[in-house]
Amino acid sequence: MNKWTNSKILNLIFSLLLAILLSAYVLSTQSASRNGNNEFTSILPEKKINLTVPLNLQYNNDEYVVVGAPTSVSLAVHGPAALVTTTQSHNDIQAVADLRDLGVGQHTVKLAVKGVNSALTSTVSPQTVNVTIAKKTLEKCKIKINYDESKLAQGYSVVNSVINPKTVTVSGPKSNVDAVDHVTAEVELAKDTKANVNQTVKLVAYDRNGTPVEVQLSNRTAEINLTVNNSDASKKVDLVADPSDGDANNFNITLGAKTVTIFGASDALSNIDQIKVPVDLSQITEKTILHVDLPKQQGINRYSESTVEVTVTPK
């Protein structure tokens, strides 16, 4: 028996088997480490979610502008449920389009994703975006306040309006910036509004036809304050001609009405003594009868007559 156990052959076989087992163990451990413990995580429950994440455009925004890119994209995330759940609470996930090595013109750019755990699978949609890079042009523009007067209660009017900021810087491709006619703050009024209105309002740039223009604004919103008062007061004021685009001394201008009644808040009307009727002389070469709309004026809710007849005769 002793001879058998002490046999050199048996010892060699035992040593060989032990070496094979140890080698297999080491290799399996290294493989698991390289694969991110996939063998372990594969037995965990998995989950898939869809997120909307911001799109970050990387470029020199001091010299260039980018138009055409969406502000956000969709992101599908798949993997172990615990990691996916944690990902849902993160607000630092974003898609990135690197435009820093691109020049002026149109480009199709592949998107990358930042902020997602490497153990998760993430797919962004769309995977590419079409953008236009252009030299930046800047221009300041006044902000107009717009609201639906029909939403005011009967007998009420806006007697004062305040906007902050009063102007906004418009930037973008030169052709787009040149097309901007005005920037508007659209105020939403409730039906039969009687109280003062304070709102944070989105700003939109429009061309002269009222079509939105794709540009960047230094402020996306503005603070609007409207003072609403009872406007039952009325006052009779004089109408006076206000000629333009011509020498008034070369024409006889006669108004069909000498006065008009204005309606509004009494404190606003107290500062108004006359209404100027605009008369364009540029196209008049013979006796002409015009029907001119009375101008909108702050503090005046309405007129007794909205138009006035004007007779213009060259001397």
C-alpha positions as CSV (number, residue, x, y, z in Angstrom):
1,M,0.0,0.0,0.0
2,N,2.8,2.4,1.0
3,K,4.5,1.6,-2.2
4,W,1.4,2.6,-4.2
5,T,0.8,5.9,-2.5
6,N,4.4,6.9,-2.7
7,S,4.5,6.1,-6.4
8,K,6.1,8.8,-8.4
9,I,3.6,8.3,-11.2
10,L,0.6,8.9,-8.9
11,N,2.2,12.1,-7.5
12,L,2.8,13.4,-11.0
13,I,-0.8,12.7,-12.1
14,F,-2.2,14.3,-8.9
15,S,0.0,17.4,-9.4
16,L,-1.1,17.7,-13.1
17,L,-4.8,17.5,-12.2
18,L,-4.3,20.2,-9.5
19,A,-2.5,22.5,-11.9
20,I,-5.3,22.1,-14.5
21,L,-7.9,23.0,-11.9
22,L,-6.0,26.0,-10.6
23,S,-5.4,27.3,-14.1
24,A,-9.1,26.9,-15.0
25,Y,-10.1,28.9,-11.9
26,V,-7.7,31.7,-12.7
27,L,-8.8,32.0,-16.3
28,S,-12.5,32.1,-15.4
29,T,-11.9,34.8,-12.8
30,Q,-10.0,37.0,-15.3
31,S,-12.7,36.5,-18.0
32,A,-15.4,37.6,-15.5
33,S,-13.4,40.7,-14.7
34,R,-12.8,41.6,-18.3
35,N,-16.5,41.1,-19.2
36,G,-17.7,43.4,-16.4
37,N,-19.0,40.5,-14.5
38,N,-21.5,39.7,-17.2
39,E,-21.9,36.1,-15.9
40,F,-23.0,37.6,-12.6
41,T,-25.2,40.4,-13.9
42,S,-26.9,38.2,-16.5
43,I,-28.9,36.6,-13.7
44,L,-30.2,40.0,-12.4
45,P,-33.6,41.3,-13.5
46,E,-33.4,43.8,-16.5
47,K,-35.3,46.9,-17.4
48,K,-35.7,49.2,-20.3
49,I,-36.7,52.9,-20.3
50,N,-37.1,55.7,-22.7
51,L,-35.9,59.2,-21.8
52,T,-35.9,62.7,-23.3
53,V,-32.5,64.3,-22.9
54,P,-31.1,67.7,-23.9
55,L,-28.9,68.0,-26.9
56,N,-25.7,69.9,-26.2
57,L,-24.1,71.5,-29.3
58,Q,-20.3,72.0,-28.9
59,Y,-19.0,74.8,-31.0
60,N,-17.5,78.3,-30.8
61,N,-20.6,80.3,-30.0
62,D,-18.7,83.6,-29.9
63,E,-18.2,83.5,-33.7
64,Y,-20.8,81.1,-35.0
65,V,-24.5,80.1,-34.7
66,V,-26.1,76.8,-35.3
67,V,-29.6,76.3,-36.6
68,G,-31.7,73.3,-37.5
69,A,-30.8,71.1,-34.4
70,P,-33.5,70.0,-32.0
71,T,-33.2,71.0,-28.4
72,S,-33.7,67.4,-27.1
73,V,-33.6,63.8,-28.4
74,S,-34.9,60.4,-27.3
75,L,-32.7,57.9,-25.4
76,A,-33.4,54.2,-24.8
77,V,-31.6,52.7,-21.8
78,H,-31.4,49.0,-21.2
79,G,-29.7,46.9,-18.5
80,P,-29.9,45.7,-14.9
81,A,-33.1,47.1,-13.3
82,A,-31.3,48.7,-10.3
83,L,-28.9,50.6,-12.5
84,V,-31.6,51.7,-14.9
85,T,-33.8,52.9,-12.0
86,T,-30.8,55.0,-10.7
87,T,-30.3,56.4,-14.2
88,Q,-33.8,57.7,-14.2
89,S,-33.0,60.1,-11.3
90,H,-29.9,61.5,-12.9
91,N,-30.3,64.9,-14.6
92,D,-26.8,65.1,-16.1
93,I,-27.5,62.7,-19.0
94,Q,-27.2,64.4,-22.4
95,A,-26.6,63.9,-26.0
96,V,-23.7,65.7,-27.6
97,A,-23.0,66.9,-31.1
98,D,-19.3,67.9,-31.5
99,L,-19.2,70.7,-34.2
100,R,-15.8,72.2,-33.2
101,D,-13.9,70.9,-36.2
102,L,-16.6,71.8,-38.7
103,G,-16.8,75.0,-40.8
104,V,-19.6,77.2,-42.2
105,G,-22.2,75.2,-44.1
106,Q,-24.6,72.3,-43.7
107,H,-23.5,69.2,-41.9
108,T,-24.8,65.8,-40.8
109,V,-23.4,65.1,-37.3
110,K,-23.4,61.8,-35.3
111,L,-24.6,62.1,-31.7
112,A,-22.8,60.8,-28.6
113,V,-24.3,60.1,-25.1
114,K,-22.8,61.3,-21.9
115,G,-23.7,60.4,-18.3
116,V,-24.9,56.8,-18.8
117,N,-23.3,54.0,-16.7
118,S,-21.0,51.9,-19.0
119,A,-22.7,48.7,-17.8
120,L,-25.9,49.9,-19.5
121,T,-26.8,49.8,-23.2
122,S,-28.0,53.2,-24.5
123,T,-29.4,54.1,-28.0
124,V,-30.0,57.7,-29.0
125,S,-32.7,58.6,-31.5
126,P,-32.1,60.2,-34.0
127,Q,-28.5,59.0,-34.2
128,T,-27.5,62.0,-36.4
129,V,-28.8,65.5,-36.8
130,N,-28.6,68.0,-39.8
131,V,-27.3,71.4,-38.8
132,T,-26.3,74.6,-40.5
133,I,-23.3,76.5,-39.1
134,A,-23.1,80.2,-40.0
135,K,-21.2,83.3,-38.9
136,K,-22.9,85.1,-36.1
137,T,-24.7,88.4,-36.7
138,L,-26.1,90.4,-33.8
139,E,-28.8,93.0,-33.7
140,K,-30.9,94.6,-30.9
141,C,-34.6,94.6,-31.2
142,K,-37.4,96.1,-29.1
143,I,-40.0,93.7,-27.6
144,K,-43.6,94.3,-28.4
145,I,-46.3,93.3,-26.0
146,N,-49.3,91.6,-27.6
147,Y,-52.6,90.6,-26.0
148,D,-56.2,90.0,-27.1
149,E,-58.2,93.1,-26.0
150,S,-61.5,91.2,-26.4
151,K,-60.5,89.2,-23.4
152,L,-60.8,92.3,-21.2
153,A,-64.1,92.7,-19.2
154,Q,-66.6,95.2,-20.6
155,G,-65.6,98.7,-19.6
156,Y,-62.0,97.7,-18.7
157,S,-58.7,98.5,-20.5
158,V,-54.9,98.3,-20.1
159,V,-53.8,101.7,-19.0
160,N,-50.1,100.9,-18.5
161,S,-47.8,98.1,-19.5
162,V,-44.2,97.3,-18.3
163,I,-41.9,94.8,-19.8
164,N,-38.5,93.6,-18.6
165,P,-36.2,93.5,-20.5
166,K,-37.4,96.1,-23.0
167,T,-35.0,94.9,-25.7
168,V,-33.4,91.6,-26.7
169,T,-30.3,90.8,-28.8
170,V,-31.1,88.7,-31.9
171,S,-28.3,86.5,-33.2
172,G,-28.1,84.0,-36.1
173,P,-27.2,83.8,-39.7
174,K,-27.3,87.2,-41.3
175,S,-30.2,86.4,-43.6
176,N,-32.3,85.3,-40.7
177,V,-31.4,88.3,-38.5
178,D,-32.1,90.7,-41.4
179,A,-35.5,89.0,-41.8
180,V,-36.6,89.8,-38.2
181,D,-39.2,92.6,-38.2
182,H,-40.1,92.4,-34.5
183,V,-39.9,90.3,-31.3
184,T,-43.2,89.7,-29.6
185,A,-44.2,88.8,-26.0
186,E,-47.6,87.1,-26.3
187,V,-49.7,87.6,-23.1
188,E,-52.5,85.2,-22.5
189,L,-55.5,86.9,-20.9
190,A,-58.3,85.1,-19.2
191,K,-61.9,85.9,-20.3
192,D,-63.3,89.0,-18.7
193,T,-60.0,90.1,-17.2
194,K,-60.5,92.9,-14.6
195,A,-57.3,92.5,-12.5
196,N,-53.7,93.5,-13.2
197,V,-51.7,90.9,-15.1
198,N,-48.2,89.6,-14.2
199,Q,-46.8,86.9,-16.4
200,T,-43.5,85.4,-17.6
201,V,-44.0,85.3,-21.3
202,K,-42.1,83.4,-24.1
203,L,-40.5,85.7,-26.7
204,V,-40.8,84.9,-30.4
205,A,-39.1,86.6,-33.4
206,Y,-41.3,87.3,-36.5
207,D,-40.8,88.6,-40.0
208,R,-43.0,91.4,-41.4
209,N,-45.5,88.8,-42.6
210,G,-45.9,87.4,-39.0
211,T,-44.0,84.2,-39.7
212,P,-41.6,83.0,-36.9
213,V,-37.9,83.4,-37.8
214,E,-35.4,80.8,-36.5
215,V,-32.9,82.9,-34.6
216,Q,-31.4,82.9,-31.1
217,L,-32.5,85.5,-28.5
218,S,-30.5,86.7,-25.6
219,N,-33.6,86.3,-23.4
220,R,-36.1,83.5,-24.1
221,T,-38.7,85.1,-21.8
222,A,-39.7,88.5,-20.5
223,E,-41.6,89.7,-17.4
224,I,-44.9,91.4,-18.3
225,N,-47.0,93.7,-16.0
226,L,-50.3,95.0,-17.3
227,T,-52.3,97.6,-15.3
228,V,-56.0,97.0,-15.9
229,N,-58.5,99.7,-14.9
230,N,-62.1,100.5,-15.4
231,S,-62.4,102.5,-18.7
232,D,-65.9,103.8,-18.6
233,A,-64.7,107.5,-18.7
234,S,-65.1,109.4,-21.9
235,K,-63.8,112.7,-23.3
236,K,-64.3,114.7,-26.5
237,V,-61.0,115.7,-28.1
238,D,-59.9,117.5,-31.3
239,L,-58.7,115.7,-34.5
240,V,-55.7,117.2,-36.2
241,A,-54.1,116.2,-39.5
242,D,-50.6,114.7,-39.2
243,P,-49.2,114.8,-42.8
244,S,-46.1,112.8,-43.8
245,D,-44.0,112.0,-46.9
246,G,-44.7,115.3,-48.5
247,D,-44.7,119.1,-48.0
248,A,-48.0,120.0,-46.3
249,N,-47.8,123.5,-47.6
250,N,-48.5,122.1,-51.1
251,F,-51.8,120.6,-50.1
252,N,-55.1,121.6,-48.6
253,I,-56.1,119.0,-46.0
254,T,-59.6,118.8,-44.7
255,L,-60.9,116.4,-42.0
256,G,-64.5,115.2,-42.3
257,A,-64.8,115.4,-38.5
258,K,-63.3,118.0,-36.1
259,T,-63.6,116.0,-32.9
260,V,-64.0,112.5,-31.6
261,T,-65.0,110.9,-28.3
262,I,-62.4,108.7,-26.7
263,F,-63.1,106.1,-24.0
264,G,-60.7,104.9,-21.3
265,A,-59.6,105.3,-17.7
266,S,-60.1,108.8,-16.5
267,D,-56.5,109.3,-15.3
268,A,-55.2,108.3,-18.8
269,L,-57.7,110.5,-20.7
270,S,-56.8,113.6,-18.6
271,N,-53.5,113.8,-20.5
272,I,-55.0,113.5,-24.0
273,D,-56.2,116.7,-25.7
274,Q,-56.0,115.8,-29.4
275,I,-55.7,112.9,-31.7
276,K,-53.3,113.1,-34.7
277,V,-54.7,111.6,-37.9
278,P,-51.9,110.3,-40.1
279,V,-52.1,111.5,-43.7
280,D,-49.7,110.0,-46.3
281,L,-49.1,112.5,-49.1
282,S,-46.5,110.5,-51.1
283,Q,-49.0,109.2,-53.7
284,I,-51.4,112.1,-54.0
285,T,-51.3,114.0,-57.3
286,E,-55.0,115.1,-57.5
287,K,-57.9,115.6,-55.2
288,T,-58.2,112.5,-53.1
289,I,-60.6,111.4,-50.4
290,L,-59.1,109.0,-47.8
291,H,-60.6,107.0,-45.0
292,V,-58.0,106.9,-42.3
293,D,-58.1,104.6,-39.2
294,L,-57.6,106.5,-36.0
295,P,-54.3,105.4,-34.4
296,K,-54.1,103.1,-31.4
297,Q,-52.9,105.0,-28.4
298,Q,-52.1,103.9,-24.9
299,G,-54.8,104.8,-22.4
300,I,-57.6,104.9,-25.1
301,N,-59.8,101.8,-25.1
302,R,-62.0,102.8,-28.1
303,Y,-63.2,105.8,-30.2
304,S,-66.7,106.9,-30.9
305,E,-65.7,106.6,-34.6
306,S,-62.8,104.3,-35.6
307,T,-62.1,106.1,-39.0
308,V,-62.2,109.7,-40.2
309,E,-62.7,111.0,-43.8
310,V,-59.8,113.1,-45.1
311,T,-59.9,115.2,-48.3
312,V,-56.5,116.1,-49.7
313,T,-56.2,118.6,-52.6
314,P,-52.9,119.6,-54.2
315,K,-52.6,123.4,-54.4
